Amino acid sequence: MNHDPDLWRELGQQLRVDSIRCSSAAGSGHPTSSMSAADLMAVLVTKYLHYDFDRPENPNNDHLIFSKGHASPLLYSIYKAAGAVTDEELMTFRREGSRLQGHPTPLLPWVDVATGSLGQGLPIGVGVALAGKRLDRLPYRVWALTGDSEMAEGSMWEAFEHAAKAELDNLTAIIDVNRLGQTGETMHGWDIDYYAGRLRSCGWNAIEIDGHDVEEIDRALSQAIATTGRPTAVVARTVKGKGVESVANKNGMHGKPLPNPEEAIAELGGIRNIHVEVPKPEGTGEPHRFEVGELRLPTYERGSLEATRKAYGDALAALGSARGQVVALDGEVSNSTYAEIFAKAHPDRYFEMYIAEQQLAAAAVGLQVRGWYPFASTFAAFWSRAYDFVRMAAISRADMTLVGSHAGVSIGEDGPSQMALEDIASLRAVHGSTVLYPSDPNQTAQLIAQLPDRKGIVFVRTTREKTPVIYEPGDEFPIGGSRVVRQTDSDQVTLVGAGITLHEAMKAADTLAAEGIRARVIDLYSVKPIDEEGLRAAGRATGHILTVEDHWPEGGIGEAVLSVFADTDDPPRIAKLAVRELPGSATPEQQLAAAGIDAEHIADAARRLAGELIGVGGGQEGRK
Amino acid sequence: MNHDPDLWRELGQQLRVDSIRCSSAAGSGHPTSSMSAADLMAVLVTKYLHYDFDRPENPNNDHLIFSKGHASPLLYSIYKAAGAVTDEELMTFRREGSRLQGHPTPLLPWVDVATGSLGQGLPIGVGVALAGKRLDRLPYRVWALTGDSEMAEGSMWEAFEHAAKAELDNLTAIIDVNRLGQTGETMHGWDIDYYAGRLRSCGWNAIEIDGHDVEEIDRALSQAIATTGRPTAVVARTVKGKGVESVANKNGMHGKPLPNPEEAIAELGGIRNIHVEVPKPEGTGEPHRFEVGELRLPTYERGSLEATRKAYGDALAALGSARGQVVALDGEVSNSTYAEIFAKAHPDRYFEMYIAEQQLAAAAVGLQVRGWYPFASTFAAFWSRAYDFVRMAAISRADMTLVGSHAGVSIGEDGPSQMALEDIASLRAVHGSTVLYPSDPNQTAQLIAQLPDRKGIVFVRTTREKTPVIYEPGDEFPIGGSRVVRQTDSDQVTLVGAGITLHEAMKAADTLAAEGIRARVIDLYSVKPIDEEGLRAAGRATGHILTVEDHWPEGGIGEAVLSVFADTDDPPRIAKLAVRELPGSATPEQQLAAAGIDAEHIADAARRLAGELIGVGGGQEGRK
């Protein structure tokens, strides 16, 4: 922890030079956005950041998150100065196959999360800081470098509010107020008083400085680590492109390599090769672990009624008693999602995120950075509020589960604003995601128990209404499987449902059976990955598949099933029932009927399909 | 404008009683959340709101937006008091077929937008207020009733920041701080100083009052209309369930009818039938109209290179010169989306929304409330940030266009954080949406020109890279159509692409032609609605379709095409190429190759499909 202003200044210049060099070599990138924050980072990494680059898995490491991910040249230049990457690797910036991508991703072992969508790094940092305080119970610190443009994102203010409420004095935001955005001046230019005022009104300690005065930076960071009971923001007035006159504080230079890099490098004093000894963590503590016992999942009696959302809460509480790394978060609707059952059982591991779904998702990402397994819940419709965070979480290779209750028109009277009808489509279209839609409480419990071992983003869609228990406790439901719940050896049509529509399909099958039409019924509880083999077998056997979903027709169960049969020989005829008109208020039964996805409409559609079968002819197995 | 405290108090009680009555009749709803704001609204609607219930289309009407949409019983009780709905209709609350849904929607002529997803009404109100100031240039006012729970949504703070920046003194936020959320106390309980402090730090005039003291309410609203140069927030300390002791300020009473409605009504002094004369608008002005001339769309020479994003900017500027109601907004990336061309041509009709995509979407919704036609643009990936706003905009029956540039892996070096790969899936799954993905600059211009007459939410996906101009200026491209760009009378396979992949498909067709394999190529520029007839004709003619998209495999072009052939006789064999692995940084060409969607991979897949054709046999037209 040396006080070495000359080193800081020299290192700042080196970071600028290297940012210019690598972006010029790449022919793209954001050198000017890197140059504004170079002095801030020079002081931070030589004196305040505690990080063992040889052991990124050290639980006592601090966390440095570039919320302004486009300043990646600066981050990578720091890695070079720290000896973590070579100058040669630095020059691979933005090339195919390089770990040094245009925006940081956890392909680099020292990067916690992907950034590049502005306004996400700080909210995720709140999650990491919460893990430090409440779960790991270790004194590591979280440092988030943010831009001033991203201060316009509401998600930042969710983060500022939550961090103050949680008294996260282990979190420091370093705000690089370089005045210029991509197209021109930000809303507040160099008015750092404005930012500091808003931060103070949220309960933060805000320190206003000249972001190029290394002594001021040093004092501010020193004050940040000395401040207890509240987080600190260093609000730094900086110059975009600082140090190179032709670009400094000039509009029109965002996201472009410097026009004359050689001259610029000369102006900055030439190439340096300072090696920085980043301070190692002082702590040697081990993360706190919660005591656990055996897994005793809840059980539900076959034939009784229970909602899958309630089974989620029961199962999660049970899972928490068996798996210490399981934690839960909710967006102030825990008495609807039933996360409250976990909250009561495991208050130390429950995080109330209030009506702030972006921070809800971001905190979950932050908690999993430290190895905790988060289950985050709200109404399924409101996950749409955090869709960008979920998209980015996939790029962060995050492992976590999002639970959405109150899916579909079957919620009834509350009306369309509360109905998720696009959630399956949007969550299927997240890279590497798993989409589950359980139909039964015992099944819900079995699925939930598998999730802490699952890679990637998992979305679980639960149902508001109580539905019949159709499976035995202990029945197994592998992710990627499906379950045939009605079958004869001469089925004429397959009905595919999940969640609420499975029960309607089962009722329809009963009606059809009474008419002599034999319908197979498949519970497609795993929408992604989907049981290709099971569906193909049903397609071969019956020649006709009818999908039924409480969701818009686009991107949901119907299209997932259609994709199974893309590019295959002799696909079955596939028809889909889905919600096509905008619903209003009505009872759940009325809603299902109005949407054309209740038992009666399913039976009608199945009769028509069975008629097609007879009319069309063609030797499908199903006719035998 | 009478000062009549007794009337206000009595009306407040009536609004409470009616909120209890209608929610009790419905068996669900939010009476306690209505009761807290009843006095605030009683004073507002008798003295300050200027609204002609007989002429909701009167351009001089004020706008009352219930950002806390769950207080719908209060809103509908106001409508009853104003004589707009009968007591009989009030009692249909939440029943099937009633206009009085669980949360307000514009099925009611006095409701501008659907609310019920918290944190949206105020940001939309900012849009309406912007229209009043900058477009209509009329003195109407916007009143937004917000809850305290929704103050945790970041979108609220985007709105507060923007309203102050735009000096919207025609906007008043009435913040109903009733302390209790759905599950317990909010983050700040009754700390109205906290809220007022944060609002003042944003530049708002904040007035703290007792929300049940009608004289204080009157003074605050009077001060709000007298304040110029900045918006005013009335921060009102209120009691949830006010007036009924058994529920007042009690947790656990959110979203539930009162347990003993008869007793509660008696405690409130019984049923009243006060009729309120809501003041009529004083102004009689007509909305400002912008001068326009003839439409002169830009033209591009066949064979030259241009990006569709650039054509978007050119076409939008031209459209603005011909259609006065066209306005544009952008999220601080207008030099990437090329909205800057419109901004330079029509600065009066351009709105810079900075890096705040939720406010960007919300402002567009607000502008279209007043009949303006908004084109809102940002990177396609960042529309995911506003997905809940787009979902709700569809419920609001909003007419507007969202433009997303930089779609897909073909953006190149910036990496996955900037690549939209889920936008087609998520935007297709918006009720009533249109999804366009132009492949050519002349086509882009033709499509853009049609949009101000289009109902619903339109999403236009544009491409970063320059692509060849393949169409003549003036060629027509109806929405819902497609275009065959390569065809012989004996095609063996159909290649379906759009945007960047169309050009790869055309190159592949050339390669295949040299090998004697005849490929039809279809430009699927209209992904939703989709050209069912054209695709079916191609399917019949060639028996094999290969879709190629710069998007994840879920919910995109491939699944849209599969859906066309669902439940049809003799569907073609359909194979799809899409992005399946998480990309990194690389050149556009490398990205397309790595994702398996470039010309070479298309040709390979087409060869295999053509082989299947020969191998499988079966008399498809394509073999002749």
HADDOCK unambig.tbl for C-alpha pairs under 7 A between the chains (distance, minus, plus):
assign (segid A and resid 94 and name CA) (segid B and resid 413 and name CA) 5.58 0.50 0.50
assign (segid A and resid 94 and name CA) (segid B and resid 585 and name CA) 5.11 0.50 0.50
assign (segid A and resid 94 and name CA) (segid B and resid 586 and name CA) 6.29 0.50 0.50
assign (segid A and resid 95 and name CA) (segid B and resid 585 and name CA) 5.96 0.50 0.50
assign (segid A and resid 95 and name CA) (segid B and resid 586 and name CA) 5.19 0.50 0.50
assign (segid A and resid 96 and name CA) (segid B and resid 585 and name CA) 5.53 0.50 0.50
assign (segid A and resid 96 and name CA) (segid B and resid 586 and name CA) 4.16 0.50 0.50
assign (segid A and resid 101 and name CA) (segid B and resid 415 and name CA) 6.41 0.50 0.50
assign (segid A and resid 101 and name CA) (segid B and resid 584 and name CA) 6.31 0.50 0.50
assign (segid A and resid 101 and name CA) (segid B and resid 585 and name CA) 5.21 0.50 0.50
assign (segid A and resid 102 and name CA) (segid B and resid 413 and name CA) 5.97 0.50 0.50
assign (segid A and resid 102 and name CA) (segid B and resid 414 and name CA) 4.52 0.50 0.50
assign (segid A and resid 102 and name CA) (segid B and resid 415 and name CA) 5.55 0.50 0.50
assign (segid A and resid 102 and name CA) (segid B and resid 585 and name CA) 6.13 0.50 0.50
assign (segid A and resid 103 and name CA) (segid B and resid 414 and name CA) 6.60 0.50 0.50
assign (segid A and resid 103 and name CA) (segid B and resid 415 and name CA) 6.50 0.50 0.50
assign (segid A and resid 115 and name CA) (segid B and resid 417 and name CA) 6.95 0.50 0.50
assign (segid A and resid 116 and name CA) (segid B and resid 417 and name CA) 5.45 0.50 0.50
assign (segid A and resid 116 and name CA) (segid B and resid 418 and name CA) 7.00 0.50 0.50
assign (segid A and resid 117 and name CA) (segid B and resid 417 and name CA) 6.06 0.50 0.50
assign (segid A and resid 149 and name CA) (segid B and resid 355 and name CA) 6.35 0.50 0.50
assign (segid A and resid 150 and name CA) (segid B and resid 355 and name CA) 6.13 0.50 0.50
assign (segid A and resid 152 and name CA) (segid B and resid 158 and name CA) 6.37 0.50 0.50
assign (segid A and resid 152 and name CA) (segid B and resid 354 and name CA) 6.85 0.50 0.50
assign (segid A and resid 152 and name CA) (segid B and resid 355 and name CA) 5.61 0.50 0.50
assign (segid A and resid 152 and name CA) (segid B and resid 356 and name CA) 5.62 0.50 0.50
assign (segid A and resid 153 and name CA) (segid B and resid 158 and name CA) 6.53 0.50 0.50
assign (segid A and resid 153 and name CA) (segid B and resid 355 and name CA) 5.97 0.50 0.50
assign (segid A and resid 153 and name CA) (segid B and resid 356 and name CA) 4.80 0.50 0.50
assign (segid A and resid 154 and name CA) (segid B and resid 154 and name CA) 3.61 0.50 0.50
assign (segid A and resid 154 and name CA) (segid B and resid 155 and name CA) 5.02 0.50 0.50
assign (segid A and resid 154 and name CA) (segid B and resid 157 and name CA) 5.74 0.50 0.50
assign (segid A and resid 154 and name CA) (segid B and resid 158 and name CA) 5.20 0.50 0.50
assign (segid A and resid 154 and name CA) (segid B and resid 356 and name CA) 6.91 0.50 0.50
assign (segid A and resid 155 and name CA) (segid B and resid 154 and name CA) 5.02 0.50 0.50
assign (segid A and resid 157 and name CA) (segid B and resid 154 and name CA) 5.74 0.50 0.50
assign (segid A and resid 157 and name CA) (segid B and resid 157 and name CA) 6.99 0.50 0.50
assign (segid A and resid 158 and name CA) (segid B and resid 152 and name CA) 6.36 0.50 0.50
assign (segid A and resid 158 and name CA) (segid B and resid 153 and name CA) 6.53 0.50 0.50
assign (segid A and resid 158 and name CA) (segid B and resid 154 and name CA) 5.20 0.50 0.50
assign (segid A and resid 182 and name CA) (segid B and resid 332 and name CA) 6.57 0.50 0.50
assign (segid A and resid 182 and name CA) (segid B and resid 333 and name CA) 6.31 0.50 0.50
assign (segid A and resid 183 and name CA) (segid B and resid 332 and name CA) 6.17 0.50 0.50
assign (segid A and resid 183 and name CA) (segid B and resid 333 and name CA) 6.31 0.50 0.50
assign (segid A and resid 183 and name CA) (segid B and resid 334 and name CA) 6.88 0.50 0.50
assign (segid A and resid 183 and name CA) (segid B and resid 335 and name CA) 6.39 0.50 0.50
assign (segid A and resid 197 and name CA) (segid B and resid 201 and name CA) 5.73 0.50 0.50
assign (segid A and resid 198 and name CA) (segid B and resid 198 and name CA) 6.19 0.50 0.50
assign (segid A and resid 198 and name CA) (segid B and resid 201 and name CA) 5.08 0.50 0.50
assign (segid A and resid 198 and name CA) (segid B and resid 202 and name CA) 6.63 0.50 0.50
assign (segid A and resid 201 and name CA) (segid B and resid 197 and name CA) 5.73 0.50 0.50
assign (segid A and resid 201 and name CA) (segid B and resid 198 and name CA) 5.08 0.50 0.50
assign (segid A and resid 201 and name CA) (segid B and resid 201 and name CA) 6.88 0.50 0.50
assign (segid A and resid 202 and name CA) (segid B and resid 198 and name CA) 6.65 0.50 0.50
assign (segid A and resid 332 and name CA) (segid B and resid 182 and name CA) 6.56 0.50 0.50
assign (segid A and resid 332 and name CA) (segid B and resid 183 and name CA) 6.16 0.50 0.50
assign (segid A and resid 333 and name CA) (segid B and resid 182 and name CA) 6.31 0.50 0.50
assign (segid A and resid 333 and name CA) (segid B and resid 183 and name CA) 6.31 0.50 0.50
assign (segid A and resid 334 and name CA) (segid B and resid 183 and name CA) 6.89 0.50 0.50
assign (segid A and resid 335 and name CA) (segid B and resid 183 and name CA) 6.41 0.50 0.50
assign (segid A and resid 354 and name CA) (segid B and resid 152 and name CA) 6.84 0.50 0.50
assign (segid A and resid 355 and name CA) (segid B and resid 149 and name CA) 6.35 0.50 0.50
assign (segid A and resid 355 and name CA) (segid B and resid 150 and name CA) 6.11 0.50 0.50
assign (segid A and resid 355 and name CA) (segid B and resid 152 and name CA) 5.60 0.50 0.50
assign (segid A and resid 355 and name CA) (segid B and resid 153 and name CA) 5.96 0.50 0.50
assign (segid A and resid 356 and name CA) (segid B and resid 152 and name CA) 5.60 0.50 0.50
assign (segid A and resid 356 and name CA) (segid B and resid 153 and name CA) 4.80 0.50 0.50
assign (segid A and resid 356 and name CA) (segid B and resid 154 and name CA) 6.91 0.50 0.50
assign (segid A and resid 382 and name CA) (segid B and resid 388 and name CA) 6.89 0.50 0.50
assign (segid A and resid 384 and name CA) (segid B and resid 387 and name CA) 5.44 0.50 0.50
assign (segid A and resid 384 and name CA) (segid B and resid 388 and name CA) 4.75 0.50 0.50
assign (segid A and resid 385 and name CA) (segid B and resid 386 and name CA) 6.75 0.50 0.50
assign (segid A and resid 385 and name CA) (segid B and resid 387 and name CA) 6.15 0.50 0.50
assign (segid A and resid 385 and name CA) (segid B and resid 388 and name CA) 4.79 0.50 0.50
assign (segid A and resid 386 and name CA) (segid B and resid 385 and name CA) 6.75 0.50 0.50
assign (segid A and resid 387 and name CA) (segid B and resid 384 and name CA) 5.43 0.50 0.50
assign (segid A and resid 387 and name CA) (segid B and resid 385 and name CA) 6.14 0.50 0.50
assign (segid A and resid 387 and name CA) (segid B and resid 387 and name CA) 6.66 0.50 0.50
assign (segid A and resid 388 and name CA) (segid B and resid 382 and name CA) 6.90 0.50 0.50
assign (segid A and resid 388 and name CA) (segid B and resid 384 and name CA) 4.75 0.50 0.50
assign (segid A and resid 388 and name CA) (segid B and resid 385 and name CA) 4.80 0.50 0.50
assign (segid A and resid 392 and name CA) (segid B and resid 417 and name CA) 6.56 0.50 0.50
assign (segid A and resid 413 and name CA) (segid B and resid 94 and name CA) 5.58 0.50 0.50
assign (segid A and resid 413 and name CA) (segid B and resid 102 and name CA) 5.95 0.50 0.50
assign (segid A and resid 414 and name CA) (segid B and resid 102 and name CA) 4.51 0.50 0.50
assign (segid A and resid 414 and name CA) (segid B and resid 103 and name CA) 6.60 0.50 0.50
assign (segid A and resid 415 and name CA) (segid B and resid 101 and name CA) 6.41 0.50 0.50
assign (segid A and resid 415 and name CA) (segid B and resid 102 and name CA) 5.56 0.50 0.50
assign (segid A and resid 415 and name CA) (segid B and resid 103 and name CA) 6.52 0.50 0.50
assign (segid A and resid 417 and name CA) (segid B and resid 115 and name CA) 6.96 0.50 0.50
assign (segid A and resid 417 and name CA) (segid B and resid 116 and name CA) 5.46 0.50 0.50
assign (segid A and resid 417 and name CA) (segid B and resid 117 and name CA) 6.07 0.50 0.50
assign (segid A and resid 417 and name CA) (segid B and resid 392 and name CA) 6.56 0.50 0.50
assign (segid A and resid 418 and name CA) (segid B and resid 116 and name CA) 7.00 0.50 0.50
assign (segid A and resid 422 and name CA) (segid B and resid 429 and name CA) 5.34 0.50 0.50
assign (segid A and resid 422 and name CA) (segid B and resid 430 and name CA) 6.86 0.50 0.50
assign (segid A and resid 425 and name CA) (segid B and resid 425 and name CA) 6.19 0.50 0.50
assign (segid A and resid 425 and name CA) (segid B and resid 426 and name CA) 6.28 0.50 0.50
assign (segid A and resid 425 and name CA) (segid B and resid 429 and name CA) 6.55 0.50 0.50
assign (segid A and resid 425 and name CA) (segid B and resid 555 and name CA) 6.23 0.50 0.50
assign (segid A and resid 426 and name CA) (segid B and resid 425 and name CA) 6.29 0.50 0.50
assign (segid A and resid 426 and name CA) (segid B and resid 426 and name CA) 4.89 0.50 0.50
assign (segid A and resid 428 and name CA) (segid B and resid 554 and name CA) 6.21 0.50 0.50
assign (segid A and resid 429 and name CA) (segid B and resid 422 and name CA) 5.34 0.50 0.50
assign (segid A and resid 429 and name CA) (segid B and resid 425 and name CA) 6.57 0.50 0.50
assign (segid A and resid 429 and name CA) (segid B and resid 552 and name CA) 6.37 0.50 0.50
assign (segid A and resid 429 and name CA) (segid B and resid 554 and name CA) 5.19 0.50 0.50
assign (segid A and resid 429 and name CA) (segid B and resid 555 and name CA) 6.68 0.50 0.50
assign (segid A and resid 430 and name CA) (segid B and resid 422 and name CA) 6.85 0.50 0.50
assign (segid A and resid 552 and name CA) (segid B and resid 429 and name CA) 6.38 0.50 0.50
assign (segid A and resid 554 and name CA) (segid B and resid 428 and name CA) 6.21 0.50 0.50
assign (segid A and resid 554 and name CA) (segid B and resid 429 and name CA) 5.18 0.50 0.50
assign (segid A and resid 554 and name CA) (segid B and resid 555 and name CA) 6.72 0.50 0.50
assign (segid A and resid 555 and name CA) (segid B and resid 425 and name CA) 6.21 0.50 0.50
assign (segid A and resid 555 and name CA) (segid B and resid 429 and name CA) 6.67 0.50 0.50
assign (segid A and resid 555 and name CA) (segid B and resid 554 and name CA) 6.72 0.50 0.50
assign (segid A and resid 555 and name CA) (segid B and resid 555 and name CA) 4.20 0.50 0.50
assign (segid A and resid 559 and name CA) (segid B and resid 559 and name CA) 5.89 0.50 0.50
assign (segid A and resid 559 and name CA) (segid B and resid 563 and name CA) 6.64 0.50 0.50
assign (segid A and resid 562 and name CA) (segid B and resid 562 and name CA) 6.39 0.50 0.50
assign (segid A and resid 563 and name CA) (segid B and resid 559 and name CA) 6.63 0.50 0.50
assign (segid A and resid 566 and name CA) (segid B and resid 573 and name CA) 6.96 0.50 0.50
assign (segid A and resid 566 and name CA) (segid B and resid 574 and name CA) 5.43 0.50 0.50
assign (segid A and resid 566 and name CA) (segid B and resid 575 and name CA) 5.78 0.50 0.50
assign (segid A and resid 567 and name CA) (segid B and resid 573 and name CA) 5.52 0.50 0.50
assign (segid A and resid 567 and name CA) (segid B and resid 574 and name CA) 5.16 0.50 0.50
assign (segid A and resid 567 and name CA) (segid B and resid 575 and name CA) 4.83 0.50 0.50
assign (segid A and resid 573 and name CA) (segid B and resid 566 and name CA) 6.95 0.50 0.50
assign (segid A and resid 573 and name CA) (segid B and resid 567 and name CA) 5.51 0.50 0.50
assign (segid A and resid 574 and name CA) (segid B and resid 566 and name CA) 5.44 0.50 0.50
assign (segid A and resid 574 and name CA) (segid B and resid 567 and name CA) 5.17 0.50 0.50
assign (segid A and resid 575 and name CA) (segid B and resid 566 and name CA) 5.79 0.50 0.50
assign (segid A and resid 575 and name CA) (segid B and resid 567 and name CA) 4.83 0.50 0.50
assign (segid A and resid 584 and name CA) (segid B and resid 101 and name CA) 6.34 0.50 0.50
assign (segid A and resid 585 and name CA) (segid B and resid 94 and name CA) 5.13 0.50 0.50
assign (segid A and resid 585 and name CA) (segid B and resid 95 and name CA) 5.96 0.50 0.50
assign (segid A and resid 585 and name CA) (segid B and resid 96 and name CA) 5.56 0.50 0.50
assign (segid A and resid 585 and name CA) (segid B and resid 101 and name CA) 5.21 0.50 0.50
assign (segid A and resid 585 and name CA) (segid B and resid 102 and name CA) 6.13 0.50 0.50
assign (segid A and resid 586 and name CA) (segid B and resid 94 and name CA) 6.30 0.50 0.50
assign (segid A and resid 586 and name CA) (segid B and resid 95 and name CA) 5.19 0.50 0.50
assign (segid A and resid 586 and name CA) (segid B and resid 96 and name CA) 4.17 0.50 0.50
